[in-house]
Amino acid sequence: MTTELPPLPVGDIPSGPMASQDIPTPARALVIVAHPDDAEFQCGGTLAKWAAAGCVINHLVLTDGAKGTWDPNQNSDELVEQRRSEQMEAARRLGSTGKVVMLGHVDGELQPTLHIRDQVAYWIRSTQPDVVLAHDPWKRYRLHPDHRNAGWLALDGIVAARDPHYFGHHGLEVHRPDCALLFEADEPDHVEDITGFVDAKVEALLAHTSQFVTTHSIPTEDDGTAATAFGERIRDHAAAVGAATDVSRGEIFKLLKHL
């Protein structure tokens, strides 16, 4: 009897072509996520493509990832440090040359507070991204509150970062990104062609070794077979998205303009 693997957190397969494809490569991008590995799952191919074209990729991870285990005996402090190290390595594998900022809020307890909005706005102003990538907070039937709240914090941070009357204590120039790309979207309308960059996405995800059992479905005693199967699942998803959106391999988003 074959045990069915749980779905990977890579989003849905769209029902048809997207309204737009491939924004111009930004000079700077900032991806804002709830947990280590969220960026790699949701937009790792896009980030790798842009990095290869010279874009400075910055990561802003809002929580510490302390609950990313099913082992009740796992030391939380050790896991936090491991996940920090994994995120740094994953960003390196994507070709990122910008900052990897870990705000360290408690995993599973992220709230859209004014304090964290202040922090997000600070990093938008500091990194000056042309594009912000983030969770879509309007995603229906979402179970994990951190993803929902991370989406609100990203969008609220964009609004605050562009206005001189918000958080003047930053002492930084205000900044308005050109657009935002929201992943996990209910109503995606944009595809990024990631042909040639899916392998980089897989390699970045495999940097998150603490998540092999919980998310990747790679057992502790794997001989390499499960890791290879994981990579094929990621490649198959990118191909399925591409087939539905008229590209070879794809990642889909909700594109927000005129921020």
C-alpha positions in Angstrom: 0.0 0.0 0.0 1.4 3.4 -1.0 1.1 6.2 1.4 0.1 9.4 -0.2 2.4 12.3 0.5 1.0 15.5 1.9 0.8 18.4 -0.6 3.8 20.8 -0.8 3.2 24.4 0.1 3.8 25.6 -3.5 0.3 27.0 -4.3 -2.4 26.0 -6.7 -2.4 25.1 -10.4 -4.2 28.0 -12.2 -7.1 27.3 -14.5 -5.8 29.2 -17.5 -3.4 31.8 -18.9 -2.5 34.9 -16.8 -3.2 38.5 -17.8 0.4 39.4 -17.6 3.8 37.8 -17.8 7.4 38.7 -16.7 7.8 42.2 -15.2 11.1 43.8 -16.2 13.9 42.6 -14.0 14.0 44.9 -11.0 17.2 46.4 -9.7 16.2 45.5 -6.1 13.6 43.2 -4.7 12.4 42.5 -1.2 10.6 39.3 -0.3 8.6 39.5 3.0 7.6 36.1 4.5 6.4 34.6 7.7 8.9 31.8 8.0 12.2 30.6 6.8 11.6 28.5 3.5 8.3 30.4 2.6 10.1 32.5 0.0 11.9 29.5 -1.6 8.6 27.5 -1.9 6.5 30.4 -3.2 8.9 32.4 -5.4 12.3 30.8 -5.4 12.5 30.4 -9.1 11.6 34.1 -9.7 14.2 35.2 -7.2 16.9 33.0 -8.8 16.0 34.3 -12.2 16.2 38.0 -11.1 19.4 37.4 -9.1 21.1 35.9 -12.2 20.1 39.0 -14.2 21.7 41.3 -11.6 18.8 42.1 -9.2 19.8 42.5 -5.5 17.5 40.2 -3.6 16.7 41.0 0.0 14.8 38.6 2.4 12.8 39.8 5.4 11.6 36.9 7.6 9.2 37.9 10.3 9.2 34.9 12.7 11.9 32.8 14.2 10.7 29.5 12.8 10.7 27.9 16.3 7.6 25.7 15.7 8.9 24.2 12.5 9.2 20.7 13.9 7.0 17.8 15.0 9.5 16.6 17.6 8.3 17.6 21.1 11.8 17.1 22.4 13.4 19.6 19.9 15.2 22.4 21.7 13.6 25.6 20.4 16.6 27.8 20.7 18.7 25.4 18.7 16.0 25.1 16.0 15.8 28.9 15.7 19.6 29.1 15.1 19.5 26.2 12.7 16.7 27.8 10.7 18.5 31.1 10.6 21.6 29.4 9.2 19.4 27.5 6.7 17.8 30.7 5.4 21.2 32.3 4.9 22.3 29.3 2.9 19.1 29.1 0.9 19.5 32.8 -0.1 23.0 32.1 -1.2 21.9 29.2 -3.4 19.4 31.5 -5.0 22.2 34.0 -5.9 20.9 36.6 -3.5 23.4 39.4 -2.8 21.3 41.5 -0.5 20.4 41.3 3.1 18.7 38.4 5.0 16.9 40.0 7.9 15.3 37.8 10.6 13.0 39.8 12.8 12.6 36.9 15.2 9.0 37.2 16.3 7.6 34.1 17.8 6.6 31.5 15.2 2.8 30.9 15.3 2.1 34.1 17.2 2.7 36.7 14.6 0.2 39.6 14.8 -0.3 42.7 12.5 0.8 45.1 15.2 1.9 48.7 14.7 5.3 47.8 16.1 5.9 45.2 13.4 4.5 47.4 10.7 7.1 50.0 11.8 9.8 47.3 11.4 8.6 46.3 7.9 8.3 49.9 6.7 11.9 50.5 8.0 13.2 47.6 5.9 11.3 48.7 2.8 12.8 52.2 3.2 16.2 50.8 3.9 16.4 48.3 1.0 14.5 50.5 -1.5 12.9 47.6 -3.5 11.4 48.1 -6.9 9.2 45.1 -6.2 7.9 43.6 -3.0 6.9 39.9 -2.9 4.6 38.8 -0.1 1.9 36.4 1.0 -1.6 37.3 -0.2 -3.6 38.1 3.0 -6.9 37.7 1.2 -6.3 34.0 0.6 -9.5 32.1 1.5 -9.5 29.2 3.9 -6.0 29.7 5.0 -5.2 27.8 8.1 -1.8 29.3 9.2 -2.4 32.7 10.8 1.3 33.7 10.3 0.9 33.7 6.5 -2.3 35.8 6.7 -0.8 38.3 9.1 2.5 38.5 7.3 0.6 39.5 4.2 -1.2 42.3 6.0 2.1 43.5 7.5 3.8 43.6 4.1 1.0 45.6 2.5 0.5 47.9 5.5 4.3 48.4 5.6 4.3 49.4 1.9 1.7 52.1 2.7 3.6 53.4 5.7 7.0 53.3 3.8 5.7 55.6 1.1 4.3 58.4 3.4 6.6 60.9 5.2 4.1 61.2 8.1 4.6 57.5 9.1 7.5 56.5 11.3 9.6 59.7 10.9 12.0 58.3 13.5 13.5 56.1 10.9 15.5 59.0 9.5 15.2 57.5 6.0 13.9 58.6 2.7 10.3 57.4 2.0 10.0 54.8 -0.6 7.3 53.6 -2.9 7.8 50.3 -4.7 6.7 50.0 -8.4 4.6 47.0 -7.7 3.9 44.0 -5.4 3.7 40.3 -6.3 1.5 38.4 -4.0 1.9 34.6 -3.9 -0.6 32.0 -2.6 -3.2 34.2 -4.3 -6.9 33.2 -4.8 -7.0 35.3 -8.0 -3.6 35.2 -9.6 -3.2 37.2 -12.7 0.6 37.2 -13.4 3.1 34.5 -14.2 6.9 34.6 -14.0 8.6 32.2 -16.5 11.2 30.4 -14.4 12.4 28.1 -17.1 16.1 27.3 -16.3 15.7 28.3 -12.6 13.7 25.5 -11.1 16.9 23.6 -10.1 18.1 26.6 -8.2 14.7 26.7 -6.4 15.1 23.0 -5.5 18.6 23.5 -4.2 17.6 26.4 -2.1 14.7 24.4 -0.6 17.1 21.5 0.2 19.1 24.0 2.3 16.2 23.8 4.8 17.3 20.5 6.3 15.3 21.0 9.5 12.1 20.9 7.4 12.9 17.6 5.6 10.5 15.5 7.8 7.8 18.2 8.5 7.4 19.8 5.1 9.5 18.1 2.4 8.5 14.5 3.2 12.1 13.4 3.3 12.7 10.9 6.1 15.7 11.3 8.5 17.3 8.1 7.1 16.9 9.0 3.5 19.4 7.4 1.1 18.8 10.2 -1.4 15.7 8.7 -3.0 13.2 10.9 -1.1 15.2 14.0 -1.7 15.3 13.3 -5.4 11.5 12.7 -5.3 11.0 16.0 -3.6 12.9 17.8 -6.3 10.8 16.1 -8.9 7.6 17.2 -7.2 8.8 20.8 -7.3 9.7 20.5 -10.9 6.4 18.8 -11.8 4.5 21.7 -10.1 6.5 24.3 -12.0 5.8 22.5 -15.2 2.0 22.2 -14.5 1.8 25.9 -13.7 3.7 26.6 -16.9 1.4 24.3 -19.0 -1.7 26.2 -17.7 -0.1 29.7 -18.3 1.6 29.2 -21.6 5.2 29.2 -20.3 7.5 26.3 -19.9 7.9 26.5 -16.1 6.1 29.1 -14.0 5.3 30.7 -10.7 2.1 32.7 -10.3 1.1 35.8 -8.4 -1.4 38.6 -7.9 0.2 41.7 -9.4 -0.6 45.0 -7.6 0.4 48.1 -9.4 0.2 51.8 -8.6 1.1 51.4 -4.9 
